[in-house]
């Protein structure tokens, strides 16, 4: 099952596990918050001397891949508060 991590570079947060979702739930989240594939390594918190804004990361293991998702990490550059609300709404 895909994992979603919240990353907060200003707090030196390397990535806190926020949710474990089904592939279907993950697709619902990404329909509202587009994800960009960033490779097979967890994305770095900083690019050079400046810290990026907060972001989320979705990870897919090799055994979780589908025609839409490949193994690795996807970055979601979105407001974590709104993303959290979307995740909470999935359980309702």
N, C-alpha and C positions, 0 to 999 in steps of 0.2 A: 504494500500500500504506500502511495506517495506520502512523503513528509513535507510539511511546510515549516520553515524556520524564519523567525523574525530577527533581522540584523539591525543594530543601532550603533553605527560607528562612533557617534559622539560619546556614547557611554562605554565604548570599547567592548561592546557585546559582540562576540564572535558568531553568534547565531543561536538563538534559543528555540528549541522545538516548540512549535505552537499547536500543530495539529497533525494527525495521521488521518488521511482521507482515502476514500475509494477513488478509483480512476474517474468514475462518473461525477463524484463530488468535486474533484480537482478540475474537471472540465467546466463545471458550473462556475467555479471561482475564476478561471481563466477567461471565461466569456465576458466577465466584468472588468478584469484586470489582466491585460495582455502580458504574456510571459515571453522572455527571450532566452533561447538556449545559450548557455555560456560554457559548455564543455563538461568534461568528466572530473573536474576538480571544483570544490566549493569556491565561489568567487571571493576574491580579496576584498577586504573592507575599504581599502584606500586606493586611490589612483594618484600616485605622486604625493605632493605635499598637502593636498586638500582632502578632507573626509567627505565622502558622498552623503547624500540624504539617507534616511532610513529606507530599507528595502526588505523584501521577503525573498526567500529561495525555496523552490520546490525541488525535491530530489526524487529520482526514479532509479530503482535498482534494475539490473539487467533482466531479472525475471518478471518485471512489471511493465515492460515495454509493450506498446500497441502500435498500430499503424500511424497514430497521431503523436505518440510520445516515444522518444528514444532514451536510452540509459544516460544518466548524467544529471546536470543541474540546470534549472531555469530560474532566471531572475525576474521578479515583479517589482518594478519601480512604482510604488503606489503608497498612499497614505495608510499606515498600519492600523490606525483606528478604524477606518472604513473597511479595510480588509478583514479585520477581526470581527466586525459586525456581520459581514458576509459569512464568515466561517461559523459564527454562532447561529446564524439563521439556518444553516444546513441541518442542524440537529433538531429543528422544530418540525 
